[in-house]
Amino acid sequence: MSNLKRTALGYVTYEEYNQLISALSQKAFLSVKETSVYFGVSVSRIYEMIKQDGESFTIKFSHGATAGYKIDSQHFQDYIRKNGM
C-alpha cells in the first residue's frame, strides 16, 4: 500500500492522484468528497464549515430522493484563505 494515496474517494496511485487533482482543478463546483481530496480538508470538517458558514460557498441541491451540496471551488478557496486554514 506504500505506492497508494488514501483519499476520501478511496485509494489511488500517485499517478491517478495527480490526474484527479488536475481534473478537479478544472471544475467550478465540487462534491463534498471531491472538495476533501482537492483541498486536503476532511469530509467531517467540510460539513462543520457548511453548518457554520456554508451559504458563502455552497449550493444546496435536490434531485429526486437525493439531496446534498455542491461547493463552489473558488468561493471555498477564498473562505479557507480568509479563515486561515
Phi and psi in degrees as a GROMACS rama.xvg file:
@    title "Ramachandran Plot"
@    xaxis  label "Phi"
@    yaxis  label "Psi"
@TYPE xy
-68.4396  -18.2831  SER-2
-91.7412  5.44249  ASN-3
-114.264  149.065  LEU-4
-107.712  128.049  LYS-5
-85.599  127.914  ARG-6
-131.736  172.3  THR-7
-64.3287  -18.0663  ALA-8
-96.3201  1.78344  LEU-9
115.803  -174.103  GLY-10
-83.8826  135.641  TYR-11
-137.849  156.296  VAL-12
-70.9446  163.799  THR-13
-65.6852  -32.271  TYR-14
-65.6703  -44.4037  GLU-15
-63.7953  -38.1585  GLU-16
-61.9043  -45.2308  TYR-17
-60.8905  -41.2415  ASN-18
-66.1208  -39.319  GLN-19
-63.7053  -46.8427  LEU-20
-61.0142  -41.3071  ILE-21
-61.6927  -44.0892  SER-22
-66.4927  -42.8139  ALA-23
-65.1454  -31.7088  LEU-24
-66.1905  -17.9612  SER-25
-90.7568  -10.6337  GLN-26
-90.5753  136.371  LYS-27
-78.5679  -34.7405  ALA-28
-124.619  135.845  PHE-29
-122.968  151.525  LEU-30
-72.4534  170.64  SER-31
-62.2058  -43.3033  VAL-32
-65.498  -40.9429  LYS-33
-62.8185  -40.1898  GLU-34
-61.1727  -41.4535  THR-35
-58.55  -46.4715  SER-36
-66.3222  -49.1351  VAL-37
-67.1461  -41.3274  TYR-38
-99.6035  -7.2583  PHE-39
70.3318  32.6823  GLY-40
-114.285  137.558  VAL-41
-64.7582  152.575  SER-42
-58.8778  -43.1373  VAL-43
-63.6979  -38.2029  SER-44
-66.6763  -37.6842  ARG-45
-62.8216  -43.6754  ILE-46
-63.5273  -35.3206  TYR-47
-62.6219  -44.0491  GLU-48
-64.5721  -37.4178  MET-49
-62.6232  -43.1121  ILE-50
-64.1522  -36.8606  LYS-51
-76.6829  -48.2197  GLN-52
-150.576  34.6211  ASP-53
-65.074  -24.6833  GLY-54
-62.9135  -18.8764  GLU-55
-81.2577  -14.4782  SER-56
-142.932  6.92433  PHE-57
-121.055  159.027  THR-58
-127.144  122.852  ILE-59
-85.6232  136.966  LYS-60
-131.075  157.309  PHE-61
-140.493  128.43  SER-62
-135.812  98.3823  HIS-63
64.6439  -126.167  GLY-64
-84.0541  -5.00772  ALA-65
-97.8819  132.491  THR-66
-137.321  153.768  ALA-67
178.602  -158.935  GLY-68
-126.21  145.285  TYR-69
-114.902  139.832  LYS-70
-109.041  125.741  ILE-71
-72.4878  111.512  ASP-72
-62.1429  -37.3813  SER-73
-69.5795  -43.6224  GLN-74
-67.1589  -35.2923  HIS-75
-66.5839  -42.5159  PHE-76
-60.2582  -43.2904  GLN-77
-61.3869  -42.2182  ASP-78
-61.8755  -46.7314  TYR-79
-70.8261  -31.0843  ILE-80
-66.7862  -44.9539  ARG-81
-63.3682  -33.5642  LYS-82
-99.4259  14.2781  ASN-83
63.1401  43.6003  GLY-84
